[in-house]
Amino acid sequence: MNRKKYRKWLLLIFGVYIVAFLYYLSHLPLTMPVDAGVTAERKVMPLGMPVGIYIKTKGVLVLDTGEVADMEGRRTSPSENILRRGDYILEADGKMIHSIDGLTEILENWKGGDILLNVLRGKDETALRMTPVRTSESEYKIGAWIRQDAQGIGTLTYVDPENHFGALGHGITDVDTSLRIDISGGRLYQTQIFSIVKGADGNPGEMIGSIDYRQGEILGAITSNSENGIFGSLAEEVCLYDEQQALPVGYKQDIEKGPASIRCCVDGTVKDYAVEIESIDMGSVDKNRDMVIQITDPELLNRTNGIVQGMSGSPIIQNGKFIGAVTHVFVNDSTKGYGIFAEKMLDAAP
């Protein structure tokens, strides 16, 4: 084939491809499909109301091991090098453990010899064998300090249209082990704030109040205690979501340094108070320390001197959007604290 014919064939083939491509373009839809999960506006109701929080551990939580005296007065540590601080005893002698009383009852009826424990350590369950010590005619002990629950006051951050809530912006840790508590469940209760202990340098303040544990005062059920908050569902009869007052979620790219507000309750009424966003960490390694805020509102400073314990979870609002929640106070400057991005809280919800 000579060069002229070769060029003609190339031009013909190229022309066919051009025609086919134009035909393909002419049949494309004018608009491409959009991923609604990425662009759809999500709205929640920022709350800022104080609540009583009660959580129940999975099994019973081991705080530490210790010595016990046997019937002859000899000191021994039956759990040493077997149980560890932060373990959860889920079963003993093949029986599920739901409380300290449940474990105590098994030990009261023990007849001697080894006992098999099923323990949650980290994310893994493991079987441990140990020998309880007989301390009296009708009592055996394993030499461990244990806990079955925790309670306190915090701030309810938001509720969504399906009545799911998020609170605190951080997980609940045990005061003795400093580890986040694995929970079997929990409840939110009505609470009443009596007074505020103002914060001072080196001494964070706190909300002082009472939790009403009566059955009729239950606000909802806690199902998750994560690093980025506690989550669950409000009771059917508790209707806090208001479409007219709900706000769109602001993502981290929407946040700006400068004026914003936090929503909290320090005098019996939920109010918005002025704050300043001082810094934003887009790539924060810390789970719930994404931005630094400073309280600037004179009324709130007069009442609290800044951020106090119990305000964790107070929603942060900027430019008409829910952008995050207060999580921690600076120990040496109670006017400043950290906040978590709203999207991190929402992503952590089950």
C-alpha positions as a Markdown table, in Angstrom:
| # | Residue | x | y | z |
|---|---|---|---|---|
| 1 | Met | 0.0 | 0.0 | 0.0 |
| 2 | Asn | 1.5 | 3.4 | -1.0 |
| 3 | Arg | 1.7 | 6.3 | 1.3 |
| 4 | Lys | -1.3 | 8.2 | -0.2 |
| 5 | Lys | -3.7 | 5.3 | 0.3 |
| 6 | Tyr | -2.3 | 4.7 | 3.8 |
| 7 | Arg | -3.0 | 8.3 | 4.7 |
| 8 | Lys | -6.5 | 8.1 | 3.3 |
| 9 | Trp | -7.2 | 5.0 | 5.4 |
| 10 | Leu | -5.9 | 6.8 | 8.5 |
| 11 | Leu | -8.1 | 9.8 | 7.9 |
| 12 | Leu | -11.1 | 7.6 | 7.3 |
| 13 | Ile | -10.6 | 5.7 | 10.5 |
| 14 | Phe | -10.0 | 8.9 | 12.5 |
| 15 | Gly | -13.2 | 10.4 | 11.0 |
| 16 | Val | -15.2 | 7.4 | 12.0 |
| 17 | Tyr | -13.9 | 7.7 | 15.6 |
| 18 | Ile | -14.8 | 11.4 | 15.7 |
| 19 | Val | -18.3 | 10.8 | 14.4 |
| 20 | Ala | -18.9 | 8.0 | 17.0 |
| 21 | Phe | -17.6 | 10.2 | 19.8 |
| 22 | Leu | -19.9 | 13.1 | 18.9 |
| 23 | Tyr | -22.8 | 10.7 | 18.7 |
| 24 | Tyr | -22.0 | 9.5 | 22.2 |
| 25 | Leu | -21.8 | 13.0 | 23.6 |
| 26 | Ser | -25.1 | 13.9 | 22.0 |
| 27 | His | -26.8 | 11.1 | 23.9 |
| 28 | Leu | -25.4 | 12.0 | 27.4 |
| 29 | Pro | -27.9 | 13.4 | 29.9 |
| 30 | Leu | -27.7 | 17.1 | 30.5 |
| 31 | Thr | -27.1 | 16.5 | 34.2 |
| 32 | Met | -24.9 | 13.8 | 35.8 |
| 33 | Pro | -26.3 | 11.9 | 38.8 |
| 34 | Val | -25.2 | 13.4 | 42.1 |
| 35 | Asp | -24.3 | 11.4 | 45.3 |
| 36 | Ala | -27.0 | 12.7 | 47.7 |
| 37 | Gly | -25.0 | 11.5 | 50.6 |
| 38 | Val | -22.2 | 14.0 | 49.9 |
| 39 | Thr | -24.2 | 17.1 | 48.9 |
| 40 | Ala | -27.5 | 16.8 | 50.7 |
| 41 | Glu | -27.9 | 19.2 | 53.6 |
| 42 | Arg | -28.1 | 17.4 | 56.9 |
| 43 | Lys | -29.9 | 19.2 | 59.8 |
| 44 | Val | -29.9 | 18.6 | 63.5 |
| 45 | Met | -31.3 | 20.4 | 66.5 |
| 46 | Pro | -28.5 | 21.9 | 68.7 |
| 47 | Leu | -29.7 | 21.6 | 72.3 |
| 48 | Gly | -27.3 | 22.7 | 75.0 |
| 49 | Met | -29.4 | 21.4 | 77.9 |
| 50 | Pro | -27.8 | 19.7 | 81.0 |
| 51 | Val | -28.7 | 16.1 | 81.6 |
| 52 | Gly | -27.9 | 13.4 | 84.1 |
| 53 | Ile | -25.9 | 10.5 | 82.7 |
| 54 | Tyr | -25.9 | 7.0 | 84.0 |
| 55 | Ile | -24.0 | 4.2 | 82.4 |
| 56 | Lys | -23.6 | 0.5 | 83.2 |
| 57 | Thr | -20.4 | -1.3 | 82.5 |
| 58 | Lys | -20.1 | -4.6 | 80.6 |
| 59 | Gly | -19.9 | -7.1 | 83.4 |
| 60 | Val | -17.9 | -5.5 | 86.2 |
| 61 | Leu | -14.8 | -3.3 | 85.7 |
| 62 | Val | -11.6 | -4.2 | 87.5 |
| 63 | Leu | -10.0 | -1.1 | 89.0 |
| 64 | Asp | -7.1 | -2.8 | 90.6 |
| 65 | Thr | -5.9 | -5.9 | 92.4 |
| 66 | Gly | -5.1 | -6.1 | 96.1 |
| 67 | Glu | -4.4 | -8.3 | 99.1 |
| 68 | Val | -6.9 | -10.2 | 101.2 |
| 69 | Ala | -6.4 | -12.1 | 104.5 |
| 70 | Asp | -7.3 | -15.8 | 104.6 |
| 71 | Met | -8.8 | -17.5 | 107.6 |
| 72 | Glu | -5.4 | -17.9 | 109.2 |
| 73 | Gly | -4.7 | -14.2 | 108.8 |
| 74 | Arg | -2.1 | -14.7 | 106.0 |
| 75 | Arg | -2.0 | -11.9 | 103.3 |
| 76 | Thr | -2.3 | -13.0 | 99.7 |
| 77 | Ser | -3.1 | -11.5 | 96.3 |
| 78 | Pro | -5.1 | -14.1 | 94.4 |
| 79 | Ser | -5.7 | -11.8 | 91.3 |
| 80 | Glu | -2.2 | -10.5 | 91.0 |
| 81 | Asn | -0.7 | -11.1 | 87.6 |
| 82 | Ile | -4.0 | -12.6 | 86.5 |
| 83 | Leu | -6.5 | -9.8 | 86.4 |
| 84 | Arg | -5.4 | -6.3 | 85.1 |
| 85 | Arg | -6.7 | -2.8 | 85.7 |
| 86 | Gly | -9.3 | -2.2 | 82.9 |
| 87 | Asp | -10.4 | -5.8 | 82.6 |
| 88 | Tyr | -14.2 | -6.5 | 82.5 |
| 89 | Ile | -15.3 | -9.7 | 84.2 |
| 90 | Leu | -18.2 | -11.0 | 82.0 |
| 91 | Glu | -18.7 | -14.5 | 83.4 |
| 92 | Ala | -17.7 | -16.4 | 86.5 |
| 93 | Asp | -18.1 | -20.2 | 86.8 |
| 94 | Gly | -20.1 | -20.1 | 83.5 |
| 95 | Lys | -22.6 | -17.6 | 84.8 |
| 96 | Met | -23.1 | -14.1 | 83.3 |
| 97 | Ile | -22.0 | -11.3 | 85.5 |
| 98 | His | -24.2 | -8.1 | 85.4 |
| 99 | Ser | -23.4 | -6.6 | 88.7 |
| 100 | Ile | -21.1 | -6.7 | 91.8 |
| 101 | Asp | -23.9 | -8.5 | 93.6 |
| 102 | Gly | -24.0 | -11.2 | 91.0 |
| 103 | Leu | -20.2 | -11.9 | 91.4 |
| 104 | Thr | -20.5 | -11.7 | 95.2 |
| 105 | Glu | -23.3 | -14.3 | 95.2 |
| 106 | Ile | -21.2 | -16.7 | 93.2 |
| 107 | Leu | -18.3 | -16.3 | 95.6 |
| 108 | Glu | -20.5 | -16.7 | 98.7 |
| 109 | Asn | -21.6 | -20.1 | 97.4 |
| 110 | Trp | -18.1 | -21.2 | 96.3 |
| 111 | Lys | -16.9 | -24.6 | 97.6 |
| 112 | Gly | -13.2 | -24.1 | 97.0 |
| 113 | Gly | -10.8 | -24.7 | 94.2 |
| 114 | Asp | -10.2 | -22.7 | 91.0 |
| 115 | Ile | -12.8 | -20.5 | 89.3 |
| 116 | Leu | -12.9 | -19.8 | 85.6 |
| 117 | Leu | -13.5 | -16.2 | 84.6 |
| 118 | Asn | -14.4 | -14.9 | 81.1 |
| 119 | Val | -12.7 | -11.5 | 80.8 |
| 120 | Leu | -12.9 | -8.7 | 78.2 |
| 121 | Arg | -9.4 | -7.2 | 77.8 |
| 122 | Gly | -9.3 | -4.5 | 75.3 |
| 123 | Lys | -11.3 | -5.9 | 72.3 |
| 124 | Asp | -10.6 | -9.5 | 73.1 |
| 125 | Glu | -12.3 | -12.0 | 75.4 |
| 126 | Thr | -10.1 | -14.4 | 77.3 |
| 127 | Ala | -10.5 | -17.2 | 79.8 |
| 128 | Leu | -8.6 | -16.8 | 83.1 |
| 129 | Arg | -8.3 | -19.3 | 85.9 |
| 130 | Met | -7.6 | -18.3 | 89.5 |
| 131 | Thr | -8.2 | -19.5 | 93.1 |
| 132 | Pro | -10.4 | -17.5 | 95.3 |
| 133 | Val | -9.2 | -17.1 | 98.9 |
| 134 | Arg | -11.4 | -18.3 | 101.8 |
| 135 | Thr | -11.6 | -15.3 | 104.2 |
| 136 | Ser | -14.4 | -16.7 | 106.5 |
| 137 | Glu | -16.6 | -19.7 | 106.9 |
| 138 | Ser | -19.0 | -18.5 | 104.3 |
| 139 | Glu | -16.9 | -16.1 | 102.2 |
| 140 | Tyr | -14.4 | -16.3 | 99.4 |
| 141 | Lys | -12.7 | -13.3 | 97.7 |
| 142 | Ile | -10.7 | -12.8 | 94.5 |
| 143 | Gly | -8.7 | -9.7 | 95.7 |
| 144 | Ala | -9.9 | -7.2 | 93.2 |
| 145 | Trp | -11.5 | -3.7 | 93.4 |
| 146 | Ile | -14.4 | -3.6 | 91.0 |
| 147 | Arg | -17.0 | -1.2 | 89.7 |
| 148 | Gln | -20.3 | -1.7 | 87.9 |
| 149 | Asp | -21.5 | 1.8 | 86.9 |
| 150 | Ala | -20.8 | 5.6 | 86.6 |
| 151 | Gln | -22.8 | 8.7 | 86.6 |
| 152 | Gly | -22.5 | 12.5 | 86.2 |
| 153 | Ile | -23.8 | 15.6 | 84.6 |
| 154 | Gly | -23.1 | 16.7 | 81.0 |
| 155 | Thr | -24.6 | 18.6 | 78.1 |
| 156 | Leu | -26.9 | 17.1 | 75.5 |
| 157 | Thr | -25.4 | 18.3 | 72.2 |
| 158 | Tyr | -28.0 | 17.6 | 69.5 |
| 159 | Val | -31.0 | 15.5 | 68.4 |
| 160 | Asp | -31.8 | 14.5 | 64.8 |
| 161 | Pro | -35.1 | 14.1 | 63.1 |
| 162 | Glu | -35.2 | 10.4 | 64.0 |
| 163 | Asn | -34.8 | 11.2 | 67.8 |
| 164 | His | -31.2 | 10.0 | 67.9 |
| 165 | Phe | -29.0 | 12.1 | 70.2 |
| 166 | Gly | -25.3 | 12.9 | 70.7 |
| 167 | Ala | -23.8 | 14.3 | 73.9 |
| 168 | Leu | -20.5 | 15.3 | 75.5 |
| 169 | Gly | -18.2 | 15.2 | 72.4 |
| 170 | His | -15.9 | 12.8 | 74.2 |
| 171 | Gly | -16.2 | 9.4 | 75.8 |
| 172 | Ile | -16.8 | 8.7 | 79.5 |
| 173 | Thr | -13.6 | 7.4 | 81.2 |
| 174 | Asp | -13.3 | 5.7 | 84.6 |
| 175 | Val | -12.0 | 8.0 | 87.3 |
| 176 | Asp | -9.6 | 5.4 | 88.6 |
| 177 | Thr | -8.3 | 3.7 | 85.5 |
| 178 | Ser | -8.5 | 6.7 | 83.2 |
| 179 | Leu | -9.8 | 4.3 | 80.5 |
| 180 | Arg | -12.9 | 4.8 | 78.4 |
| 181 | Ile | -15.7 | 2.6 | 79.8 |
| 182 | Asp | -17.1 | -0.3 | 77.8 |
| 183 | Ile | -20.8 | -0.1 | 78.5 |
| 184 | Ser | -23.7 | -2.5 | 78.3 |
| 185 | Gly | -26.1 | 0.4 | 78.2 |
| 186 | Gly | -27.2 | 3.6 | 80.1 |
| 187 | Arg | -29.8 | 6.3 | 80.5 |
| 188 | Leu | -30.3 | 10.0 | 80.3 |
| 189 | Tyr | -32.2 | 11.6 | 83.2 |
| 190 | Gln | -33.6 | 15.0 | 84.0 |
| 191 | Thr | -31.2 | 17.1 | 86.1 |
| 192 | Gln | -31.4 | 20.3 | 88.0 |
| 193 | Ile | -28.4 | 22.6 | 88.3 |
| 194 | Phe | -28.2 | 24.2 | 91.8 |
| 195 | Ser | -25.0 | 26.3 | 91.5 |
| 196 | Ile | -21.8 | 26.8 | 89.5 |
| 197 | Val | -18.3 | 26.6 | 91.0 |
| 198 | Lys | -16.3 | 29.1 | 89.0 |
| 199 | Gly | -13.2 | 28.0 | 87.2 |
| 200 | Ala | -9.8 | 29.3 | 88.2 |
| 201 | Asp | -6.3 | 28.9 | 86.9 |
| 202 | Gly | -5.3 | 25.3 | 87.7 |
| 203 | Asn | -8.7 | 24.4 | 89.0 |
| 204 | Pro | -11.6 | 23.9 | 86.5 |
| 205 | Gly | -15.0 | 24.8 | 87.9 |
| 206 | Glu | -18.1 | 22.6 | 87.7 |
| 207 | Met | -21.8 | 22.5 | 87.6 |
| 208 | Ile | -23.4 | 21.3 | 90.9 |
| 209 | Gly | -26.8 | 19.6 | 90.5 |
| 210 | Ser | -28.9 | 16.6 | 91.2 |
| 211 | Ile | -30.0 | 13.8 | 88.9 |
| 212 | Asp | -33.6 | 12.6 | 89.2 |
| 213 | Tyr | -33.4 | 8.8 | 88.9 |
| 214 | Arg | -37.2 | 8.2 | 89.1 |
| 215 | Gln | -38.6 | 6.1 | 86.2 |
| 216 | Gly | -40.7 | 9.0 | 84.9 |
| 217 | Glu | -37.7 | 11.2 | 84.5 |
| 218 | Ile | -35.8 | 9.1 | 82.0 |
| 219 | Leu | -35.1 | 11.1 | 78.8 |
| 220 | Gly | -33.5 | 8.4 | 76.7 |
| 221 | Ala | -31.3 | 5.3 | 76.4 |
| 222 | Ile | -27.5 | 5.4 | 75.9 |
| 223 | Thr | -26.2 | 2.8 | 73.5 |
| 224 | Ser | -22.7 | 3.9 | 72.7 |
| 225 | Asn | -19.8 | 5.4 | 74.6 |
| 226 | Ser | -17.3 | 6.4 | 71.9 |
| 227 | Glu | -14.1 | 8.5 | 71.9 |
| 228 | Asn | -16.2 | 11.3 | 70.2 |
| 229 | Gly | -19.2 | 11.3 | 72.4 |
| 230 | Ile | -22.1 | 9.2 | 73.9 |
| 231 | Phe | -25.0 | 8.4 | 71.7 |
| 232 | Gly | -28.5 | 6.8 | 71.8 |
| 233 | Ser | -32.2 | 7.5 | 71.3 |
| 234 | Leu | -34.5 | 9.8 | 73.2 |
| 235 | Ala | -37.7 | 8.2 | 74.6 |
| 236 | Glu | -40.7 | 8.3 | 72.3 |
| 237 | Glu | -42.5 | 10.8 | 74.5 |
| 238 | Val | -39.5 | 13.2 | 74.6 |
| 239 | Cys | -39.9 | 15.5 | 71.6 |
| 240 | Leu | -37.0 | 18.0 | 71.4 |
| 241 | Tyr | -36.5 | 18.2 | 67.7 |
| 242 | Asp | -38.0 | 21.3 | 66.1 |
| 243 | Glu | -37.6 | 21.6 | 62.3 |
| 244 | Gln | -38.0 | 25.4 | 62.5 |
| 245 | Gln | -35.1 | 25.7 | 64.9 |
| 246 | Ala | -32.9 | 22.9 | 63.5 |
| 247 | Leu | -29.7 | 24.0 | 61.8 |
| 248 | Pro | -27.7 | 22.6 | 58.9 |
| 249 | Val | -24.4 | 20.8 | 59.9 |
| 250 | Gly | -21.3 | 22.8 | 59.1 |
| 251 | Tyr | -18.3 | 20.8 | 58.1 |
| 252 | Lys | -14.7 | 21.6 | 58.9 |
| 253 | Gln | -14.2 | 23.4 | 55.7 |
| 254 | Asp | -17.0 | 25.8 | 56.6 |
| 255 | Ile | -15.5 | 26.9 | 59.9 |
| 256 | Glu | -13.7 | 30.2 | 60.2 |
| 257 | Lys | -11.6 | 31.8 | 62.8 |
| 258 | Gly | -13.5 | 34.6 | 64.5 |
| 259 | Pro | -16.9 | 35.0 | 66.2 |
| 260 | Ala | -19.2 | 32.1 | 67.0 |
| 261 | Ser | -21.5 | 31.0 | 69.9 |
| 262 | Ile | -22.0 | 28.1 | 72.2 |
| 263 | Arg | -25.3 | 27.0 | 73.5 |
| 264 | Cys | -25.5 | 26.0 | 77.2 |
| 265 | Cys | -27.5 | 26.4 | 80.4 |
| 266 | Val | -25.9 | 27.9 | 83.5 |
| 267 | Asp | -28.8 | 29.8 | 85.0 |
| 268 | Gly | -31.9 | 27.6 | 84.4 |
| 269 | Thr | -32.3 | 28.8 | 80.8 |
| 270 | Val | -30.6 | 27.5 | 77.6 |
| 271 | Lys | -28.9 | 30.5 | 75.9 |
| 272 | Asp | -26.4 | 31.3 | 73.2 |
| 273 | Tyr | -23.2 | 32.9 | 74.5 |
| 274 | Ala | -20.5 | 34.6 | 72.4 |
| 275 | Val | -17.1 | 32.9 | 71.8 |
| 276 | Glu | -14.1 | 33.3 | 69.5 |
| 277 | Ile | -12.7 | 30.5 | 67.5 |
| 278 | Glu | -8.9 | 31.0 | 67.8 |
| 279 | Ser | -7.6 | 28.1 | 65.8 |
| 280 | Ile | -8.7 | 25.2 | 63.6 |
| 281 | Asp | -6.8 | 22.0 | 63.2 |
| 282 | Met | -8.0 | 20.4 | 60.0 |
| 283 | Gly | -5.7 | 17.3 | 60.5 |
| 284 | Ser | -6.1 | 17.0 | 64.2 |
| 285 | Val | -4.6 | 13.7 | 65.6 |
| 286 | Asp | -6.5 | 14.2 | 68.9 |
| 287 | Lys | -9.9 | 12.7 | 68.6 |
| 288 | Asn | -11.9 | 15.6 | 70.0 |
| 289 | Arg | -9.5 | 18.6 | 70.0 |
| 290 | Asp | -10.1 | 20.1 | 66.6 |
| 291 | Met | -10.4 | 23.7 | 67.4 |
| 292 | Val | -9.6 | 26.1 | 70.2 |
| 293 | Ile | -12.3 | 28.5 | 71.4 |
| 294 | Gln | -12.3 | 31.3 | 73.9 |
| 295 | Ile | -15.3 | 32.5 | 75.9 |
| 296 | Thr | -15.8 | 36.2 | 75.3 |
| 297 | Asp | -19.4 | 36.7 | 76.5 |
| 298 | Pro | -19.4 | 39.0 | 79.6 |
| 299 | Glu | -22.5 | 37.3 | 81.1 |
| 300 | Leu | -21.1 | 33.8 | 80.9 |
| 301 | Leu | -17.7 | 34.9 | 82.1 |
| 302 | Asn | -19.4 | 36.6 | 85.1 |
| 303 | Arg | -21.2 | 33.4 | 86.0 |
| 304 | Thr | -18.6 | 30.7 | 85.3 |
| 305 | Asn | -15.2 | 32.4 | 84.5 |
| 306 | Gly | -15.3 | 30.4 | 81.3 |
| 307 | Ile | -15.8 | 26.7 | 80.6 |
| 308 | Val | -16.6 | 24.4 | 83.6 |
| 309 | Gln | -17.1 | 20.7 | 84.0 |
| 310 | Gly | -20.6 | 19.8 | 82.9 |
| 311 | Met | -20.5 | 22.1 | 79.8 |
| 312 | Ser | -18.9 | 19.3 | 77.7 |
| 313 | Gly | -21.2 | 18.8 | 74.8 |
| 314 | Ser | -22.3 | 22.4 | 74.5 |
| 315 | Pro | -23.0 | 22.9 | 70.8 |
| 316 | Ile | -20.9 | 25.4 | 68.8 |
| 317 | Ile | -22.7 | 27.5 | 66.2 |
| 318 | Gln | -21.3 | 29.7 | 63.5 |
| 319 | Asn | -22.9 | 31.4 | 60.6 |
| 320 | Gly | -26.2 | 29.7 | 61.2 |
| 321 | Lys | -24.6 | 26.2 | 61.2 |
| 322 | Phe | -23.9 | 23.6 | 63.9 |
| 323 | Ile | -20.2 | 23.2 | 63.6 |
| 324 | Gly | -19.1 | 21.3 | 66.8 |
| 325 | Ala | -19.2 | 20.9 | 70.5 |
| 326 | Val | -17.1 | 22.0 | 73.5 |
| 327 | Thr | -15.1 | 19.0 | 74.9 |
| 328 | His | -12.3 | 20.2 | 77.2 |
| 329 | Val | -11.2 | 23.2 | 79.2 |
| 330 | Phe | -7.7 | 24.5 | 79.5 |
| 331 | Val | -6.6 | 23.8 | 83.1 |
| 332 | Asn | -4.5 | 27.0 | 83.3 |
| 333 | Asp | -7.0 | 29.2 | 81.5 |
| 334 | Ser | -10.7 | 28.5 | 82.1 |
| 335 | Thr | -11.8 | 31.0 | 79.4 |
| 336 | Lys | -10.3 | 28.7 | 76.7 |
| 337 | Gly | -11.1 | 25.1 | 75.7 |
| 338 | Tyr | -11.2 | 22.6 | 72.9 |
| 339 | Gly | -14.0 | 21.7 | 70.5 |
| 340 | Ile | -14.7 | 18.7 | 68.3 |
| 341 | Phe | -15.9 | 19.0 | 64.7 |
| 342 | Ala | -19.6 | 18.3 | 64.3 |
| 343 | Glu | -18.9 | 15.8 | 61.5 |
| 344 | Lys | -16.7 | 13.7 | 63.8 |
| 345 | Met | -19.5 | 13.4 | 66.3 |
| 346 | Leu | -22.1 | 12.5 | 63.7 |
| 347 | Asp | -19.7 | 10.0 | 62.1 |
| 348 | Ala | -19.2 | 8.3 | 65.5 |
| 349 | Ala | -22.9 | 7.8 | 66.0 |
| 350 | Pro | -23.9 | 4.1 | 65.6 |
